[in-house]
Amino acid sequence: MFTDTHCHLTDVAFAQTQPEIIAQAQQANVSGCIVPAAQFTDWQNILALKQTFVRRKAIGIHPWFAAEWNETISRSLKNTLAENPELWLGEIGLDFHRATTPEAREQQQHVFRLQIEIAQQSHRPVILHNLKSTQTLVQILRETKFAHGGIAHAFSGSMEEARLLTEQGLLIGLGSLLLNPNAKKVRQLAAQLPLEQIVLETDSPFMLRDTLNTPANTRKVAEIVAELRGISLVELAAQCERNLQRLG
C-alpha cells in the first residue's frame, strides 16, 4: 500500500467528488495521503478533514503567497500548531522561477525563514516547495539549525541538489513528473537516488496538463519507479513506508 505524500485534497477541483477520489485511490492500493496548505484560507478546510485516508495534515504559507504573511498569520500558525501536535508545517519554501526580482525573492526568503524557525521551535517536519532555489533554501535550513526533517516535494533538481537536501534530513518526493515519458532527468534521478531517501506523491489535482491529477496516480508513479530500479512494488511500498515513518 502506498501513501500520496502530497495531495491538495481540499482543492476546489475535488470539492464535489472527494469521496469518489478517495475510493479510486484506495482501489489503486493508495491507502492514505498527506494534505498540505498553500494559503491561510486553506487552513480551516484542512483542519476539518476527518477521513482516515488523510494520514497527515500540514499548514503554512506557500512561497507564491508570501505577500499574505502578517503578524496575524504568524500568531495563528503558532497557536494552531500548539493546539494540534500532529500537524506538520507546509507547503512552505522558495520559488525563484516565479520570483524573479530581488524584492520578491527577499520576501519569500523572509517568510520561509520565519516559518522554518516556527517549525524548529515546535519540532515539526516540513513539506518544502523548492524551484531553482536549492542553495538559498539549504542555507536557511543550516542557519536556523532546522533538525526535524520533512519532504522536498516534486523534486526535479540534480543529484547534487538532492544530496544537499537529504543532508538536511529531508526525503525526496518523486511525483507526477515521472508520468511524462520525456522527463528523462527525473527518471534518471528516480533510478539513482538511494531508496532510503524517497517517498512518492502526485501533487494532485495539479501537474498533469490535459487531465485532472488524483491520488490514485501514486500507483502509476510507483510502477515507474519500481521498473526503473528493477524492484517489486511490494519492496518499494515497504521502503517508502519506513522512510515516511522516520518523520513521525
Secondary structure, 3 states (H helix, E strand, C coil): CEEECCECCCCHHHCCCHHHHHHHHHHCCEEEEEECCCCHHHHHHHHCCCCCCEEEEEECCCHHHHHHCCHHHHHHHHHHHHHCCCCEEEEEEEECCCCCCHHHHHHHHHHHHHHHHHHHHHCCCEEEEEECCHHHHHHHHHHCCCCCCEEECCCCCCHHHHHHHHCCCEEEEECHHHHCCCCHHHHHHHHHCCHHHEEECCCECCCCCCCCCCHHHHHHHHHHHHHHHCCCHHHHHHHHHHHHHCCC
